[in-house]
Amino acid sequence: MAKDIEPKAETIAETENYLVWRAEEPDGETTYHLELNNVTIHFFTEEWEEFKELAALLLKA
């Protein structure tokens, strides 16, 4: 039986120019991807949680 090697992707949020999506990787890791025009930033779960804390602080500023 062949293993599923493609990640399962889900869009979290999207605007005209920006996109955030999550991928459930075949190895069980969840990765998060922040696309800002032609730049994509990839996060592991722990990094994503810290980034969300940073974004929340920016919204309070």
C-alpha distance matrix in Angstrom:
0.0 3.8 6.5 9.5 12.1 15.0 17.5 18.6 22.3 25.3 28.9 31.3 34.6 35.9 39.3 40.5 40.1 37.9 34.3 32.5 28.8 26.2 22.6 20.0 18.3 14.7 16.4 18.2 21.5 23.5 25.5 28.5 30.0 33.6 34.5 38.3 39.1 37.9 37.0 33.8 33.8 30.6 30.7 28.7 29.3 32.4 33.9 33.4 35.2 38.1 38.2 38.6 41.5 43.1 42.9 44.4 47.3 47.8 48.2 50.9 52.8
3.8 0.0 3.8 6.5 8.6 11.6 14.4 16.0 19.6 22.8 26.3 28.9 32.0 33.1 36.4 37.5 36.9 34.7 31.3 29.6 26.0 23.5 19.8 17.6 15.5 12.0 14.2 16.3 19.2 21.1 22.7 25.6 26.8 30.4 31.2 34.9 35.6 34.3 33.4 30.3 30.4 27.3 27.7 26.0 27.0 30.1 31.3 30.8 32.9 35.6 35.6 36.1 39.1 40.5 40.2 42.0 44.7 45.1 45.6 48.4 50.2
6.5 3.8 0.0 3.8 5.9 9.1 11.3 13.1 16.7 20.0 23.5 25.8 29.0 30.4 33.8 35.1 34.4 32.0 28.5 26.5 22.9 20.2 16.5 14.0 11.9 8.3 10.5 12.6 15.4 17.3 19.2 22.2 23.6 27.3 28.3 32.1 33.1 31.9 30.8 27.4 27.3 24.0 24.2 22.3 23.2 26.3 27.6 27.1 29.2 31.9 31.9 32.5 35.4 36.8 36.7 38.4 41.1 41.6 42.1 44.9 46.6
9.5 6.5 3.8 0.0 3.8 5.7 8.0 9.5 13.1 16.4 19.9 22.4 25.5 26.7 30.1 31.4 30.8 28.5 24.9 23.2 19.5 17.0 13.4 11.3 9.6 6.7 10.0 11.5 14.0 15.1 16.7 19.3 20.6 24.2 25.1 28.8 29.8 28.8 27.8 24.5 24.6 21.5 21.9 20.4 21.2 24.6 25.6 24.7 26.9 29.7 29.5 29.9 33.0 34.3 33.9 35.7 38.5 38.8 39.2 42.0 43.8
12.1 8.6 5.9 3.8 0.0 3.8 6.5 9.4 12.4 16.0 19.2 21.7 24.6 25.6 28.9 30.0 29.0 26.6 23.3 21.6 18.1 15.8 12.1 10.6 8.0 5.6 8.8 11.1 12.6 13.9 14.8 17.5 18.4 22.0 22.7 26.4 27.4 26.0 24.9 21.7 21.8 18.8 19.5 18.3 19.7 23.0 23.5 23.0 25.6 28.0 27.6 28.4 31.5 32.5 32.2 34.3 36.9 37.0 37.7 40.6 42.1
15.0 11.6 9.1 5.7 3.8 0.0 3.8 6.5 9.0 12.7 15.7 18.5 21.2 22.0 25.2 26.3 25.4 23.2 19.8 18.4 14.9 13.0 9.5 8.9 7.2 6.7 10.2 11.6 12.5 12.7 13.0 15.1 15.7 19.1 19.6 23.4 24.2 23.0 22.2 19.0 19.5 16.8 17.8 17.1 18.5 22.0 22.2 21.2 23.9 26.4 25.6 26.2 29.5 30.4 29.7 31.9 34.7 34.5 35.0 38.1 39.6
17.5 14.4 11.3 8.0 6.5 3.8 0.0 3.8 6.1 9.7 12.8 15.2 18.1 19.3 22.7 24.2 23.4 20.7 17.2 15.3 11.7 9.4 5.7 5.3 4.5 5.8 9.1 9.4 9.7 9.2 9.6 11.6 12.6 16.2 17.2 21.0 22.3 21.6 20.4 16.9 17.0 14.1 14.7 13.9 15.0 18.6 18.9 17.6 20.2 22.9 22.1 22.5 25.9 26.9 26.2 28.2 31.0 31.1 31.5 34.5 36.1
18.6 16.0 13.1 9.5 9.4 6.5 3.8 0.0 3.8 6.9 10.4 12.9 16.0 17.5 21.1 22.8 22.5 19.8 16.1 14.1 10.4 8.2 5.4 5.1 6.7 8.3 11.4 10.5 11.0 9.5 10.4 11.7 12.9 16.1 17.3 21.0 22.4 22.3 21.3 17.9 18.0 15.4 15.7 15.0 15.3 19.1 19.6 17.6 19.8 22.9 22.0 21.8 25.2 26.5 25.4 27.2 30.3 30.3 30.3 33.3 35.2
22.3 19.6 16.7 13.1 12.4 9.0 6.1 3.8 0.0 3.8 6.8 9.6 12.4 13.7 17.3 19.1 18.7 16.1 12.4 10.5 6.8 5.6 4.3 6.4 8.6 11.2 13.9 12.8 12.2 9.7 9.4 9.5 10.0 12.9 13.9 17.5 18.9 19.2 18.3 15.0 15.4 13.3 14.0 14.2 14.5 18.2 18.1 15.7 18.2 21.0 19.6 19.3 23.0 24.0 22.6 24.4 27.6 27.3 27.2 30.4 32.2
25.3 22.8 20.0 16.4 16.0 12.7 9.7 6.9 3.8 0.0 3.8 6.3 9.4 11.1 14.8 17.1 17.3 14.6 10.8 8.9 5.6 5.3 6.4 8.6 11.6 14.4 16.7 15.0 14.1 11.0 10.7 9.7 10.3 12.4 13.5 16.9 18.6 19.5 18.7 15.7 16.0 14.4 14.6 15.1 14.7 18.3 18.2 15.1 17.2 20.2 18.6 17.7 21.3 22.5 20.7 22.2 25.6 25.3 24.8 27.9 30.0
28.9 26.3 23.5 19.9 19.2 15.7 12.8 10.4 6.8 3.8 0.0 3.8 5.8 7.3 11.1 13.5 13.9 11.1 7.5 6.2 4.2 6.4 8.9 11.7 14.6 17.7 19.8 18.1 16.6 13.2 12.0 9.8 9.5 10.4 11.2 14.1 15.8 17.3 16.8 14.1 14.7 14.0 14.6 15.9 15.5 18.8 18.1 14.8 16.8 19.5 17.3 16.2 20.0 20.8 18.5 20.1 23.4 22.8 22.0 25.4 27.3
31.3 28.9 25.8 22.4 21.7 18.5 15.2 12.9 9.6 6.3 3.8 0.0 3.8 7.1 10.7 13.9 14.2 11.0 7.8 5.5 5.0 6.8 10.3 12.8 16.0 19.3 20.9 18.6 16.8 13.1 12.0 9.3 9.6 9.9 11.6 14.1 16.4 18.3 17.3 14.7 14.6 14.0 13.8 15.1 14.1 16.9 16.3 12.6 14.1 16.8 14.7 13.0 16.7 17.7 15.3 16.6 20.1 19.7 18.7 21.9 24.0
34.6 32.0 29.0 25.5 24.6 21.2 18.1 16.0 12.4 9.4 5.8 3.8 0.0 3.8 7.1 10.6 11.1 8.2 5.9 5.3 7.0 9.9 13.4 16.3 19.2 22.6 24.2 22.2 20.1 16.4 14.7 11.5 10.7 9.6 10.5 12.1 14.2 16.8 16.2 14.3 14.7 15.1 15.4 17.4 16.6 19.1 17.8 14.2 15.7 17.8 15.1 13.4 16.9 17.4 14.4 15.8 19.2 18.1 16.9 20.4 22.2
35.9 33.1 30.4 26.7 25.6 22.0 19.3 17.5 13.7 11.1 7.3 7.1 3.8 0.0 3.8 6.9 7.8 5.7 4.4 6.3 8.5 12.1 15.2 18.5 21.0 24.3 26.2 24.6 22.5 18.9 16.8 13.4 11.7 9.9 9.4 10.4 11.6 14.6 14.7 13.6 14.9 16.0 17.1 19.5 19.4 21.8 20.1 16.7 18.7 20.3 17.2 16.0 19.5 19.3 16.1 18.0 21.0 19.3 18.2 21.9 23.3
39.3 36.4 33.8 30.1 28.9 25.2 22.7 21.1 17.3 14.8 11.1 10.7 7.1 3.8 0.0 3.8 5.5 5.2 6.4 9.2 12.0 15.7 18.7 22.1 24.4 27.8 29.7 28.2 25.9 22.3 20.0 16.5 14.3 11.7 10.4 10.1 10.7 14.1 14.9 14.7 16.3 18.2 19.5 22.4 22.4 24.5 22.4 19.2 21.1 22.2 18.8 17.7 20.9 20.2 16.8 18.7 21.3 19.1 17.8 21.6 22.6
40.5 37.5 35.1 31.4 30.0 26.3 24.2 22.8 19.1 17.1 13.5 13.9 10.6 6.9 3.8 0.0 3.8 6.1 8.3 11.8 14.3 18.1 20.8 24.3 26.3 29.6 31.6 30.5 28.3 24.8 22.2 18.8 16.1 13.5 11.2 10.2 9.4 12.9 14.6 15.2 17.5 19.7 21.6 24.7 25.2 27.3 24.9 22.0 24.2 25.1 21.5 20.8 24.0 22.9 19.6 21.8 24.1 21.5 20.5 24.3 24.8
40.1 36.9 34.4 30.8 29.0 25.4 23.4 22.5 18.7 17.3 13.9 14.2 11.1 7.8 5.5 3.8 0.0 3.8 7.0 10.6 13.5 17.3 19.8 23.5 25.1 28.5 30.2 29.4 26.8 23.5 20.5 17.2 14.0 11.1 8.3 6.7 5.7 9.4 10.9 12.0 14.4 17.0 19.3 22.6 23.5 25.4 22.7 20.1 22.6 23.1 19.4 19.3 22.5 20.9 17.9 20.6 22.7 19.9 19.6 23.4 23.5
37.9 34.7 32.0 28.5 26.6 23.2 20.7 19.8 16.1 14.6 11.1 11.0 8.2 5.7 5.2 6.1 3.8 0.0 3.8 7.0 10.2 13.9 16.7 20.3 22.0 25.6 27.1 26.0 23.4 20.0 17.1 13.5 10.6 7.6 5.6 5.0 6.2 9.5 9.8 9.7 11.6 13.9 15.8 19.0 19.7 21.6 19.1 16.3 18.9 19.6 16.0 15.8 19.1 17.9 15.0 17.8 20.0 17.7 17.5 21.3 21.7
34.3 31.3 28.5 24.9 23.3 19.8 17.2 16.1 12.4 10.8 7.5 7.8 5.9 4.4 6.4 8.3 7.0 3.8 0.0 3.8 6.5 10.3 13.0 16.7 18.6 22.1 23.7 22.5 20.1 16.7 14.0 10.6 8.0 6.0 5.0 6.9 8.6 10.9 10.6 9.2 10.7 12.0 13.7 16.5 17.1 19.5 17.3 14.4 17.0 18.3 15.1 14.8 18.4 17.8 15.2 17.8 20.4 18.7 18.5 22.2 23.2
32.5 29.6 26.5 23.2 21.6 18.4 15.3 14.1 10.5 8.9 6.2 5.5 5.3 6.3 9.2 11.8 10.6 7.0 3.8 0.0 3.8 7.1 10.3 13.8 15.9 19.6 20.9 19.4 16.9 13.3 10.8 7.2 5.6 4.6 6.2 8.9 11.5 13.2 11.9 9.4 9.6 10.0 10.8 13.3 13.5 16.0 14.2 11.0 13.6 15.3 12.4 12.0 15.8 15.7 13.4 15.9 18.8 17.7 17.6 21.1 22.4
28.8 26.0 22.9 19.5 18.1 14.9 11.7 10.4 6.8 5.6 4.2 5.0 7.0 8.5 12.0 14.3 13.5 10.2 6.5 3.8 0.0 3.8 6.8 10.3 12.6 16.1 17.7 16.2 14.1 10.6 8.5 5.8 5.3 6.8 8.4 11.8 14.0 15.1 13.7 10.7 10.7 9.8 10.5 12.1 12.3 15.5 14.3 11.3 14.0 16.3 14.1 13.7 17.5 18.0 16.2 18.3 21.4 20.7 20.7 24.0 25.6
26.2 23.5 20.2 17.0 15.8 13.0 9.4 8.2 5.6 5.3 6.4 6.8 9.9 12.1 15.7 18.1 17.3 13.9 10.3 7.1 3.8 0.0 3.8 6.8 9.4 13.0 14.3 12.5 10.5 7.0 5.7 4.5 6.2 9.1 11.4 14.9 17.3 17.9 16.1 12.6 11.8 9.7 9.4 9.9 9.7 13.3 13.0 10.2 12.7 15.5 14.1 13.8 17.4 18.5 17.3 19.1 22.2 22.1 22.3 25.3 27.1
22.6 19.8 16.5 13.4 12.1 9.5 5.7 5.4 4.3 6.4 8.9 10.3 13.4 15.2 18.7 20.8 19.8 16.7 13.0 10.3 6.8 3.8 0.0 3.8 5.8 9.3 11.1 9.8 8.3 5.7 5.3 6.4 8.1 11.6 13.5 17.2 19.2 19.1 17.4 13.8 13.2 10.4 10.4 10.1 10.5 14.3 14.3 12.4 15.0 17.7 16.7 16.9 20.3 21.4 20.6 22.5 25.4 25.5 25.8 28.8 30.5
20.0 17.6 14.0 11.3 10.6 8.9 5.3 5.1 6.4 8.6 11.7 12.8 16.3 18.5 22.1 24.3 23.5 20.3 16.7 13.8 10.3 6.8 3.8 0.0 3.8 6.7 8.3 6.5 6.2 4.7 6.7 9.0 11.5 15.0 17.2 20.9 23.0 22.8 21.0 17.2 16.3 13.1 12.3 10.8 10.8 14.5 15.4 13.9 15.9 18.9 18.7 18.7 21.8 23.4 22.9 24.5 27.4 27.9 28.2 30.9 32.8
18.3 15.5 11.9 9.6 8.0 7.2 4.5 6.7 8.6 11.6 14.6 16.0 19.2 21.0 24.4 26.3 25.1 22.0 18.6 15.9 12.6 9.4 5.8 3.8 0.0 3.8 5.4 5.4 5.3 5.9 7.3 10.5 12.5 16.2 18.1 21.8 23.7 22.9 21.0 17.3 16.4 12.9 12.5 10.8 11.8 15.2 16.0 15.3 17.6 20.2 20.0 20.8 23.7 24.9 24.8 26.7 29.3 29.8 30.5 33.2 34.8
14.7 12.0 8.3 6.7 5.6 6.7 5.8 8.3 11.2 14.4 17.7 19.3 22.6 24.3 27.8 29.6 28.5 25.6 22.1 19.6 16.1 13.0 9.3 6.7 3.8 0.0 3.8 5.4 7.4 9.2 11.0 14.3 16.2 20.0 21.7 25.4 27.1 26.0 24.3 20.7 19.9 16.4 16.1 14.1 15.0 18.1 19.3 18.8 21.0 23.6 23.7 24.4 27.2 28.6 28.6 30.4 33.0 33.5 34.3 36.9 38.6
16.4 14.2 10.5 10.0 8.8 10.2 9.1 11.4 13.9 16.7 19.8 20.9 24.2 26.2 29.7 31.6 30.2 27.1 23.7 20.9 17.7 14.3 11.1 8.3 5.4 3.8 0.0 3.8 5.7 8.8 11.0 14.7 17.0 20.8 22.9 26.5 28.5 27.4 25.2 21.5 20.1 16.4 15.5 12.8 13.7 16.3 17.8 18.1 19.9 22.3 22.9 23.9 26.3 27.8 28.3 30.0 32.3 33.2 34.2 36.5 38.1
18.2 16.3 12.6 11.5 11.1 11.6 9.4 10.5 12.8 15.0 18.1 18.6 22.2 24.6 28.2 30.5 29.4 26.0 22.5 19.4 16.2 12.5 9.8 6.5 5.4 5.4 3.8 0.0 3.8 6.5 9.7 13.2 16.1 19.8 22.3 25.9 28.2 27.6 25.3 21.5 19.8 16.1 14.5 11.6 11.5 14.3 16.3 16.1 17.4 20.2 21.0 21.5 23.8 25.7 26.1 27.5 29.9 31.1 31.8 34.0 35.9
21.5 19.2 15.4 14.0 12.6 12.5 9.7 11.0 12.2 14.1 16.6 16.8 20.1 22.5 25.9 28.3 26.8 23.4 20.1 16.9 14.1 10.5 8.3 6.2 5.3 7.4 5.7 3.8 0.0 3.8 6.5 10.1 13.1 16.7 19.4 22.8 25.4 24.8 22.2 18.4 16.4 12.6 10.8 7.8 8.0 10.9 12.6 12.6 14.2 16.7 17.5 18.3 20.6 22.2 22.8 24.4 26.7 27.7 28.7 30.9 32.6
23.5 21.1 17.3 15.1 13.9 12.7 9.2 9.5 9.7 11.0 13.2 13.1 16.4 18.9 22.3 24.8 23.5 20.0 16.7 13.3 10.6 7.0 5.7 4.7 5.9 9.2 8.8 6.5 3.8 0.0 3.8 6.9 10.2 13.6 16.5 19.9 22.6 22.4 19.9 16.1 14.2 10.7 8.8 6.6 6.2 9.8 11.0 10.0 11.9 14.7 14.9 15.3 18.1 19.7 19.8 21.4 23.9 24.8 25.5 27.9 29.7
25.5 22.7 19.2 16.7 14.8 13.0 9.6 10.4 9.4 10.7 12.0 12.0 14.7 16.8 20.0 22.2 20.5 17.1 14.0 10.8 8.5 5.7 5.3 6.7 7.3 11.0 11.0 9.7 6.5 3.8 0.0 3.8 6.7 10.2 13.1 16.4 19.1 18.8 16.2 12.4 10.4 7.0 5.7 4.8 6.1 9.5 9.4 8.2 11.1 13.4 12.8 13.8 16.8 17.8 17.7 19.9 22.2 22.6 23.6 26.3 27.7
28.5 25.6 22.2 19.3 17.5 15.1 11.6 11.7 9.5 9.7 9.8 9.3 11.5 13.4 16.5 18.8 17.2 13.5 10.6 7.2 5.8 4.5 6.4 9.0 10.5 14.3 14.7 13.2 10.1 6.9 3.8 0.0 3.8 6.8 10.0 13.2 16.1 16.3 13.8 10.1 8.3 5.8 5.0 6.3 7.1 10.1 9.0 6.7 9.9 12.0 10.6 11.3 14.7 15.3 14.7 17.0 19.6 19.5 20.4 23.3 24.6
30.0 26.8 23.6 20.6 18.4 15.7 12.6 12.9 10.0 10.3 9.5 9.6 10.7 11.7 14.3 16.1 14.0 10.6 8.0 5.6 5.3 6.2 8.1 11.5 12.5 16.2 17.0 16.1 13.1 10.2 6.7 3.8 0.0 3.8 6.4 9.8 12.4 12.6 10.2 6.6 5.7 4.6 6.2 9.0 10.5 13.1 11.0 8.9 12.5 13.9 11.5 12.6 16.1 15.9 14.8 17.7 20.0 19.3 20.2 23.4 24.4
33.6 30.4 27.3 24.2 22.0 19.1 16.2 16.1 12.9 12.4 10.4 9.9 9.6 9.9 11.7 13.5 11.1 7.6 6.0 4.6 6.8 9.1 11.6 15.0 16.2 20.0 20.8 19.8 16.7 13.6 10.2 6.8 3.8 0.0 3.8 6.4 9.7 10.6 8.2 5.5 5.1 6.5 8.2 11.5 12.8 14.7 12.0 9.7 13.0 13.7 10.6 11.5 15.0 14.1 12.6 15.7 17.9 16.6 17.5 20.9 21.6
34.5 31.2 28.3 25.1 22.7 19.6 17.2 17.3 13.9 13.5 11.2 11.6 10.5 9.4 10.4 11.2 8.3 5.6 5.0 6.2 8.4 11.4 13.5 17.2 18.1 21.7 22.9 22.3 19.4 16.5 13.1 10.0 6.4 3.8 0.0 3.8 6.1 7.1 5.8 4.3 6.5 8.8 11.4 14.8 16.4 18.4 15.6 13.5 16.8 17.3 14.0 15.0 18.4 17.1 15.2 18.5 20.5 18.6 19.4 23.0 23.3
38.3 34.9 32.1 28.8 26.4 23.4 21.0 21.0 17.5 16.9 14.1 14.1 12.1 10.4 10.1 10.2 6.7 5.0 6.9 8.9 11.8 14.9 17.2 20.9 21.8 25.4 26.5 25.9 22.8 19.9 16.4 13.2 9.8 6.4 3.8 0.0 3.8 6.0 5.2 6.2 8.2 11.4 13.9 17.5 19.1 20.5 17.3 15.5 18.5 18.4 14.7 15.8 18.8 16.8 14.7 18.2 19.7 17.2 18.1 21.7 21.5
39.1 35.6 33.1 29.8 27.4 24.2 22.3 22.4 18.9 18.6 15.8 16.4 14.2 11.6 10.7 9.4 5.7 6.2 8.6 11.5 14.0 17.3 19.2 23.0 23.7 27.1 28.5 28.2 25.4 22.6 19.1 16.1 12.4 9.7 6.1 3.8 0.0 3.8 5.7 7.9 11.0 14.1 17.0 20.6 22.4 24.0 20.9 19.1 22.2 22.1 18.5 19.5 22.5 20.5 18.3 21.7 23.2 20.5 21.2 24.9 24.5
37.9 34.3 31.9 28.8 26.0 23.0 21.6 22.3 19.2 19.5 17.3 18.3 16.8 14.6 14.1 12.9 9.4 9.5 10.9 13.2 15.1 17.9 19.1 22.8 22.9 26.0 27.4 27.6 24.8 22.4 18.8 16.3 12.6 10.6 7.1 6.0 3.8 0.0 3.8 6.7 10.2 13.2 16.6 20.1 22.5 24.1 20.9 19.7 23.1 22.9 19.5 21.1 24.1 22.0 20.4 23.9 25.2 22.7 23.9 27.4 26.9
37.0 33.4 30.8 27.8 24.9 22.2 20.4 21.3 18.3 18.7 16.8 17.3 16.2 14.7 14.9 14.6 10.9 9.8 10.6 11.9 13.7 16.1 17.4 21.0 21.0 24.3 25.2 25.3 22.2 19.9 16.2 13.8 10.2 8.2 5.8 5.2 5.7 3.8 0.0 3.8 6.7 10.0 13.3 16.9 19.3 20.6 17.3 16.4 19.9 19.5 16.2 18.2 21.0 18.9 17.7 21.4 22.6 20.3 21.9 25.3 24.8
33.8 30.3 27.4 24.5 21.7 19.0 16.9 17.9 15.0 15.7 14.1 14.7 14.3 13.6 14.7 15.2 12.0 9.7 9.2 9.4 10.7 12.6 13.8 17.2 17.3 20.7 21.5 21.5 18.4 16.1 12.4 10.1 6.6 5.5 4.3 6.2 7.9 6.7 3.8 0.0 3.8 6.5 9.9 13.4 15.9 17.5 14.5 13.5 17.1 17.2 14.2 16.1 19.2 17.7 16.6 20.2 21.7 20.0 21.5 24.9 24.9
33.8 30.4 27.3 24.6 21.8 19.5 17.0 18.0 15.4 16.0 14.7 14.6 14.7 14.9 16.3 17.5 14.4 11.6 10.7 9.6 10.7 11.8 13.2 16.3 16.4 19.9 20.1 19.8 16.4 14.2 10.4 8.3 5.7 5.1 6.5 8.2 11.0 10.2 6.7 3.8 0.0 3.8 6.7 10.3 12.8 14.0 10.8 10.2 13.9 13.7 11.0 13.4 16.2 14.8 14.4 17.9 19.3 18.1 19.9 23.0 23.1
30.6 27.3 24.0 21.5 18.8 16.8 14.1 15.4 13.3 14.4 14.0 14.0 15.1 16.0 18.2 19.7 17.0 13.9 12.0 10.0 9.8 9.7 10.4 13.1 12.9 16.4 16.4 16.1 12.6 10.7 7.0 5.8 4.6 6.5 8.8 11.4 14.1 13.2 10.0 6.5 3.8 0.0 3.8 7.0 9.9 11.6 9.0 8.7 12.5 12.9 11.0 13.4 16.2 15.6 15.6 18.8 20.4 19.8 21.5 24.4 25.0
30.7 27.7 24.2 21.9 19.5 17.8 14.7 15.7 14.0 14.6 14.6 13.8 15.4 17.1 19.5 21.6 19.3 15.8 13.7 10.8 10.5 9.4 10.4 12.3 12.5 16.1 15.5 14.5 10.8 8.8 5.7 5.0 6.2 8.2 11.4 13.9 17.0 16.6 13.3 9.9 6.7 3.8 0.0 3.8 6.4 7.8 5.5 5.4 9.1 9.8 8.7 11.0 13.6 13.6 14.1 16.8 18.5 18.6 20.3 22.9 23.7
28.7 26.0 22.3 20.4 18.3 17.1 13.9 15.0 14.2 15.1 15.9 15.1 17.4 19.5 22.4 24.7 22.6 19.0 16.5 13.3 12.1 9.9 10.1 10.8 10.8 14.1 12.8 11.6 7.8 6.6 4.8 6.3 9.0 11.5 14.8 17.5 20.6 20.1 16.9 13.4 10.3 7.0 3.8 0.0 3.8 5.7 5.3 6.1 8.8 10.1 10.4 12.3 14.5 15.3 16.2 18.4 20.1 20.9 22.5 24.7 25.9
29.3 27.0 23.2 21.2 19.7 18.5 15.0 15.3 14.5 14.7 15.5 14.1 16.6 19.4 22.4 25.2 23.5 19.7 17.1 13.5 12.3 9.7 10.5 10.8 11.8 15.0 13.7 11.5 8.0 6.2 6.1 7.1 10.5 12.8 16.4 19.1 22.4 22.5 19.3 15.9 12.8 9.9 6.4 3.8 0.0 3.8 5.5 5.0 6.3 8.8 9.8 10.6 12.6 14.3 15.2 16.7 18.7 20.0 21.2 23.1 24.8
32.4 30.1 26.3 24.6 23.0 22.0 18.6 19.1 18.2 18.3 18.8 16.9 19.1 21.8 24.5 27.3 25.4 21.6 19.5 16.0 15.5 13.3 14.3 14.5 15.2 18.1 16.3 14.3 10.9 9.8 9.5 10.1 13.1 14.7 18.4 20.5 24.0 24.1 20.6 17.5 14.0 11.6 7.8 5.7 3.8 0.0 3.8 5.4 5.3 6.5 8.7 10.1 11.0 12.7 14.5 15.7 17.1 18.8 20.4 21.9 23.4
33.9 31.3 27.6 25.6 23.5 22.2 18.9 19.6 18.1 18.2 18.1 16.3 17.8 20.1 22.4 24.9 22.7 19.1 17.3 14.2 14.3 13.0 14.3 15.4 16.0 19.3 17.8 16.3 12.6 11.0 9.4 9.0 11.0 12.0 15.6 17.3 20.9 20.9 17.3 14.5 10.8 9.0 5.5 5.3 5.5 3.8 0.0 3.8 5.5 5.2 6.1 8.7 9.9 10.6 12.3 14.3 15.5 16.6 18.6 20.3 21.3
33.4 30.8 27.1 24.7 23.0 21.2 17.6 17.6 15.7 15.1 14.8 12.6 14.2 16.7 19.2 22.0 20.1 16.3 14.4 11.0 11.3 10.2 12.4 13.9 15.3 18.8 18.1 16.1 12.6 10.0 8.2 6.7 8.9 9.7 13.5 15.5 19.1 19.7 16.4 13.5 10.2 8.7 5.4 6.1 5.0 5.4 3.8 0.0 3.8 5.4 5.0 6.2 8.7 9.8 10.4 12.3 14.3 15.2 16.5 18.7 20.1
35.2 32.9 29.2 26.9 25.6 23.9 20.2 19.8 18.2 17.2 16.8 14.1 15.7 18.7 21.1 24.2 22.6 18.9 17.0 13.6 14.0 12.7 15.0 15.9 17.6 21.0 19.9 17.4 14.2 11.9 11.1 9.9 12.5 13.0 16.8 18.5 22.2 23.1 19.9 17.1 13.9 12.5 9.1 8.8 6.3 5.3 5.5 3.8 0.0 3.8 5.5 5.2 6.5 8.8 10.0 10.8 12.7 14.5 15.6 17.1 19.0
38.1 35.6 31.9 29.7 28.0 26.4 22.9 22.9 21.0 20.2 19.5 16.8 17.8 20.3 22.2 25.1 23.1 19.6 18.3 15.3 16.3 15.5 17.7 18.9 20.2 23.6 22.3 20.2 16.7 14.7 13.4 12.0 13.9 13.7 17.3 18.4 22.1 22.9 19.5 17.2 13.7 12.9 9.8 10.1 8.8 6.5 5.2 5.4 3.8 0.0 3.8 5.4 5.1 6.4 8.8 9.9 10.8 12.6 14.5 15.7 17.0
38.2 35.6 31.9 29.5 27.6 25.6 22.1 22.0 19.6 18.6 17.3 14.7 15.1 17.2 18.8 21.5 19.4 16.0 15.1 12.4 14.1 14.1 16.7 18.7 20.0 23.7 22.9 21.0 17.5 14.9 12.8 10.6 11.5 10.6 14.0 14.7 18.5 19.5 16.2 14.2 11.0 11.0 8.7 10.4 9.8 8.7 6.1 5.0 5.5 3.8 0.0 3.8 5.4 5.0 6.2 8.6 9.8 10.5 12.5 14.5 15.5
38.6 36.1 32.5 29.9 28.4 26.2 22.5 21.8 19.3 17.7 16.2 13.0 13.4 16.0 17.7 20.8 19.3 15.8 14.8 12.0 13.7 13.8 16.9 18.7 20.8 24.4 23.9 21.5 18.3 15.3 13.8 11.3 12.6 11.5 15.0 15.8 19.5 21.1 18.2 16.1 13.4 13.4 11.0 12.3 10.6 10.1 8.7 6.2 5.2 5.4 3.8 0.0 3.8 5.3 5.0 6.2 8.6 9.8 10.6 12.6 14.5
41.5 39.1 35.4 33.0 31.5 29.5 25.9 25.2 23.0 21.3 20.0 16.7 16.9 19.5 20.9 24.0 22.5 19.1 18.4 15.8 17.5 17.4 20.3 21.8 23.7 27.2 26.3 23.8 20.6 18.1 16.8 14.7 16.1 15.0 18.4 18.8 22.5 24.1 21.0 19.2 16.2 16.2 13.6 14.5 12.6 11.0 9.9 8.7 6.5 5.1 5.4 3.8 0.0 3.8 5.5 5.1 6.3 8.8 10.0 10.9 12.8
43.1 40.5 36.8 34.3 32.5 30.4 26.9 26.5 24.0 22.5 20.8 17.7 17.4 19.3 20.2 22.9 20.9 17.9 17.8 15.7 18.0 18.5 21.4 23.4 24.9 28.6 27.8 25.7 22.2 19.7 17.8 15.3 15.9 14.1 17.1 16.8 20.5 22.0 18.9 17.7 14.8 15.6 13.6 15.3 14.3 12.7 10.6 9.8 8.8 6.4 5.0 5.3 3.8 0.0 3.8 5.4 5.1 6.3 8.8 10.1 10.8
42.9 40.2 36.7 33.9 32.2 29.7 26.2 25.4 22.6 20.7 18.5 15.3 14.4 16.1 16.8 19.6 17.9 15.0 15.2 13.4 16.2 17.3 20.6 22.9 24.8 28.6 28.3 26.1 22.8 19.8 17.7 14.7 14.8 12.6 15.2 14.7 18.3 20.4 17.7 16.6 14.4 15.6 14.1 16.2 15.2 14.5 12.3 10.4 10.0 8.8 6.2 5.0 5.5 3.8 0.0 3.8 5.4 5.0 6.3 8.8 10.0
44.4 42.0 38.4 35.7 34.3 31.9 28.2 27.2 24.4 22.2 20.1 16.6 15.8 18.0 18.7 21.8 20.6 17.8 17.8 15.9 18.3 19.1 22.5 24.5 26.7 30.4 30.0 27.5 24.4 21.4 19.9 17.0 17.7 15.7 18.5 18.2 21.7 23.9 21.4 20.2 17.9 18.8 16.8 18.4 16.7 15.7 14.3 12.3 10.8 9.9 8.6 6.2 5.1 5.4 3.8 0.0 3.8 5.4 5.1 6.5 9.0
47.3 44.7 41.1 38.5 36.9 34.7 31.0 30.3 27.6 25.6 23.4 20.1 19.2 21.0 21.3 24.1 22.7 20.0 20.4 18.8 21.4 22.2 25.4 27.4 29.3 33.0 32.3 29.9 26.7 23.9 22.2 19.6 20.0 17.9 20.5 19.7 23.2 25.2 22.6 21.7 19.3 20.4 18.5 20.1 18.7 17.1 15.5 14.3 12.7 10.8 9.8 8.6 6.3 5.1 5.4 3.8 0.0 3.8 5.4 5.2 6.5
47.8 45.1 41.6 38.8 37.0 34.5 31.1 30.3 27.3 25.3 22.8 19.7 18.1 19.3 19.1 21.5 19.9 17.7 18.7 17.7 20.7 22.1 25.5 27.9 29.8 33.5 33.2 31.1 27.7 24.8 22.6 19.5 19.3 16.6 18.6 17.2 20.5 22.7 20.3 20.0 18.1 19.8 18.6 20.9 20.0 18.8 16.6 15.2 14.5 12.6 10.5 9.8 8.8 6.3 5.0 5.4 3.8 0.0 3.8 5.4 5.2
48.2 45.6 42.1 39.2 37.7 35.0 31.5 30.3 27.2 24.8 22.0 18.7 16.9 18.2 17.8 20.5 19.6 17.5 18.5 17.6 20.7 22.3 25.8 28.2 30.5 34.3 34.2 31.8 28.7 25.5 23.6 20.4 20.2 17.5 19.4 18.1 21.2 23.9 21.9 21.5 19.9 21.5 20.3 22.5 21.2 20.4 18.6 16.5 15.6 14.5 12.5 10.6 10.0 8.8 6.3 5.1 5.4 3.8 0.0 3.8 5.5
50.9 48.4 44.9 42.0 40.6 38.1 34.5 33.3 30.4 27.9 25.4 21.9 20.4 21.9 21.6 24.3 23.4 21.3 22.2 21.1 24.0 25.3 28.8 30.9 33.2 36.9 36.5 34.0 30.9 27.9 26.3 23.3 23.4 20.9 23.0 21.7 24.9 27.4 25.3 24.9 23.0 24.4 22.9 24.7 23.1 21.9 20.3 18.7 17.1 15.7 14.5 12.6 10.9 10.1 8.8 6.5 5.2 5.4 3.8 0.0 3.8
52.8 50.2 46.6 43.8 42.1 39.6 36.1 35.2 32.2 30.0 27.3 24.0 22.2 23.3 22.6 24.8 23.5 21.7 23.2 22.4 25.6 27.1 30.5 32.8 34.8 38.6 38.1 35.9 32.6 29.7 27.7 24.6 24.4 21.6 23.3 21.5 24.5 26.9 24.8 24.9 23.1 25.0 23.7 25.9 24.8 23.4 21.3 20.1 19.0 17.0 15.5 14.5 12.8 10.8 10.0 9.0 6.5 5.2 5.5 3.8 0.0
